[in-house]
């Protein structure tokens, strides 16, 4: 049940945005074993000056192509699984869009099942449904 928010500067084509979203979902599906039908993503495009980031902090250099990805998941993953996911994601995003891996920042947040309502005002999901 991951929910991904992708934030980047305005100006990219619809095909670029789709390739970005597709590459991220593929990495989540393959690394986090997210079901193929469990896809929830939002792309936020912001004006210059509305996405503030250090161009060299713990990596870089970062360019105007910088993308911030915040992913909320239900089930915790261990550090090794997350590291494999980060590596797989930046590789796929580079292949799909040409983005430099240094321009991709990913943050994974974990929540409990009762923190979600997928519709109808129903809270959470059962333990048997927690697949992602």
VOMILO-99828 format. One record per residue (C-alpha): residue number from 1; residue in one letter; x, y, z. Coordinates in pm, 1 decimal, padded with zeros to 6 digits. Each point is the difference from the previous one (the first is absolute). Last residue first. Layout:
# residues N
SITE   num   residu         xx         yy         zz
SITE   NUM        A          X          Y          Z
...
***
This chain:
# residues 132
SITE   num   residu         xx         yy         zz
SITE   132        X    00289.2   -00370.5    00085.9
SITE   131        X   -00174.1   -00329.2    00056.2
SITE   130        X   -00203.0    00093.4    00305.2
SITE   129        X   -00331.8   -00161.8   -00096.6
SITE   128        X    00032.9   -00293.4    00242.4
SITE   127        X    00070.9    00243.3    00285.4
SITE   126        X   -00331.4    00167.3   -00065.7
SITE   125        X   -00031.2    00340.9   -00160.3
SITE   124        X   -00027.7    00352.7    00127.5
SITE   123        X   -00310.6    00195.4    00079.4
SITE   122        X   -00304.2   -00007.9   -00223.0
SITE   121        X   -00120.2    00347.7   -00092.5
SITE   120        X   -00137.1   -00130.5   -00328.5
SITE   119        X    00344.6   -00002.5   -00151.4
SITE   118        X    00359.9   -00103.4    00040.6
SITE   117        X    00019.4    00114.5    00360.9
SITE   116        X    00350.0   -00016.2    00146.7
SITE   115        X    00153.8    00080.6    00340.8
SITE   114        X   -00155.8   -00316.1    00146.5
SITE   113        X    00245.6   -00204.6   -00206.4
SITE   112        X    00296.5    00148.3    00186.6
SITE   111        X    00239.7    00239.3   -00170.1
SITE   110        X    00351.9   -00013.5   -00145.9
SITE   109        X    00167.6    00292.3   -00177.0
SITE   108        X    00252.5   -00044.8   -00283.9
SITE   107        X    00199.8    00300.3   -00122.7
SITE   106        X    00152.2    00004.8   -00349.0
SITE   105        X    00225.5    00269.4   -00147.0
SITE   104        X    00081.5   -00022.9   -00371.9
SITE   103        X    00229.8    00252.7   -00170.7
SITE   102        X    00315.4   -00197.1    00083.8
SITE   101        X   -00147.5   -00288.5   -00203.4
SITE   100        X    00028.3    00221.8   -00311.4
SITE    99        X   -00331.0    00001.0   -00183.4
SITE    98        X    00001.5   -00161.0   -00345.0
SITE    97        X   -00373.3   -00065.3    00020.5
SITE    96        X   -00059.1   -00376.1   -00012.7
SITE    95        X    00358.5   -00124.9    00040.6
SITE    94        X    00088.7    00257.0    00267.6
SITE    93        X   -00329.4   -00066.4    00177.3
SITE    92        X    00062.9   -00374.6   -00013.1
SITE    91        X    00349.1    00034.1    00150.8
SITE    90        X   -00120.1    00251.2    00260.5
SITE    89        X   -00279.0   -00237.3    00106.4
SITE    88        X    00216.9   -00314.2    00011.1
SITE    87        X    00255.3    00169.1    00223.2
SITE    86        X   -00263.3    00140.0    00236.1
SITE    85        X   -00186.0   -00334.6    00006.6
SITE    84        X    00316.3   -00198.8    00078.1
SITE    83        X    00071.8    00244.3    00284.4
SITE    82        X   -00357.7   -00033.8    00126.8
SITE    81        X    00023.8   -00379.6    00001.6
SITE    80        X    00333.5    00013.8    00183.4
SITE    79        X   -00134.6    00242.2    00263.0
SITE    78        X   -00296.9   -00219.7    00086.3
SITE    77        X   -00345.3    00077.8   -00132.2
SITE    76        X   -00293.6    00116.4    00211.9
SITE    75        X   -00352.4   -00082.0   -00121.8
SITE    74        X   -00238.8    00285.6   -00065.0
SITE    73        X    00188.2    00215.6   -00246.7
SITE    72        X    00020.9    00375.6   -00055.7
SITE    71        X    00236.8    00104.0   -00278.1
SITE    70        X    00144.3    00347.9   -00036.6
SITE    69        X    00187.5    00063.6   -00325.3
SITE    68        X    00192.1    00324.2   -00053.0
SITE    67        X    00123.5    00056.1   -00355.5
SITE    66        X    00293.9    00222.8   -00099.1
SITE    65        X    00005.0    00086.8   -00372.5
SITE    64        X    00121.0    00353.8    00081.4
SITE    63        X    00330.5   -00165.1    00089.8
SITE    62        X    00149.0   -00184.8    00293.4
SITE    61        X    00375.0   -00037.8    00051.5
SITE    60        X   -00052.4   -00211.9    00171.3
SITE    59        X    00045.3   -00206.4    00310.0
SITE    58        X   -00039.9    00038.6    00374.2
SITE    57        X   -00102.5    00368.6   -00038.3
SITE    56        X    00129.2    00137.8   -00334.4
SITE    55        X   -00282.9    00186.5   -00176.2
SITE    54        X   -00183.9    00079.2    00321.9
SITE    53        X   -00372.0   -00001.0   -00063.3
SITE    52        X   -00290.2    00243.0   -00034.7
SITE    51        X   -00290.3   -00089.2   -00223.3
SITE    50        X   -00222.7    00308.6   -00024.0
SITE    49        X    00270.5    00226.7   -00144.6
SITE    48        X   -00067.4   -00105.9   -00357.4
SITE    47        X   -00370.3   -00087.3   -00026.6
SITE    46        X   -00130.3   -00334.9    00118.2
SITE    45        X   -00118.3   -00320.6   -00161.2
SITE    44        X   -00161.6   -00242.8    00242.9
SITE    43        X   -00046.6   -00354.6   -00126.8
SITE    42        X   -00234.0   -00223.4    00197.8
SITE    41        X    00027.7   -00378.0    00013.9
SITE    40        X   -00223.9   -00287.5    00114.8
SITE    39        X    00062.6   -00341.8   -00153.9
SITE    38        X   -00103.6   -00325.0    00165.9
SITE    37        X   -00110.3   -00202.6   -00303.8
SITE    36        X    00341.1   -00157.3   -00066.4
SITE    35        X    00030.4   -00099.8    00366.0
SITE    34        X    00296.8    00158.0    00182.0
SITE    33        X    00284.7   -00246.8    00045.9
SITE    32        X    00215.8    00275.2    00154.6
SITE    31        X    00287.4   -00039.2   -00248.2
SITE    30        X   -00183.3   -00104.5   -00317.8
SITE    29        X   -00326.5    00189.7    00043.6
SITE    28        X    00169.3    00302.1    00159.5
SITE    27        X    00261.3    00015.5   -00278.4
SITE    26        X   -00269.2   -00039.3   -00268.1
SITE    25        X   -00204.4    00274.2    00166.3
SITE    24        X    00293.1    00239.9   -00008.0
SITE    23        X    00073.7   -00077.0   -00363.0
SITE    22        X   -00364.8    00047.2   -00097.5
SITE    21        X   -00029.8    00333.7    00181.9
SITE    20        X    00316.2    00138.7   -00161.1
SITE    19        X   -00095.9   -00138.2   -00342.2
SITE    18        X   -00344.4    00160.5    00035.5
SITE    17        X    00153.4    00334.3    00095.9
SITE    16        X    00240.9   -00016.3   -00294.5
SITE    15        X   -00284.9   -00088.1   -00239.3
SITE    14        X   -00206.2    00293.5    00129.3
SITE    13        X    00291.4    00229.7   -00070.0
SITE    12        X    00205.0    00170.9    00270.1
SITE    11        X   -00041.1    00372.4    00059.4
SITE    10        X   -00087.1    00042.5    00363.0
SITE     9        X    00260.3   -00076.6    00267.1
SITE     8        X   -00026.4   -00327.7    00186.9
SITE     7        X   -00201.0   -00171.7    00273.4
SITE     6        X   -00103.6   -00366.6   -00002.7
SITE     5        X   -00240.8   -00112.7    00270.0
SITE     4        X   -00024.4   -00377.5    00030.7
SITE     3        X   -00264.8   -00198.0    00187.3
SITE     2        X    00097.4   -00354.7    00079.4
SITE     1        X   -00269.7   -00250.8    00079.9
***
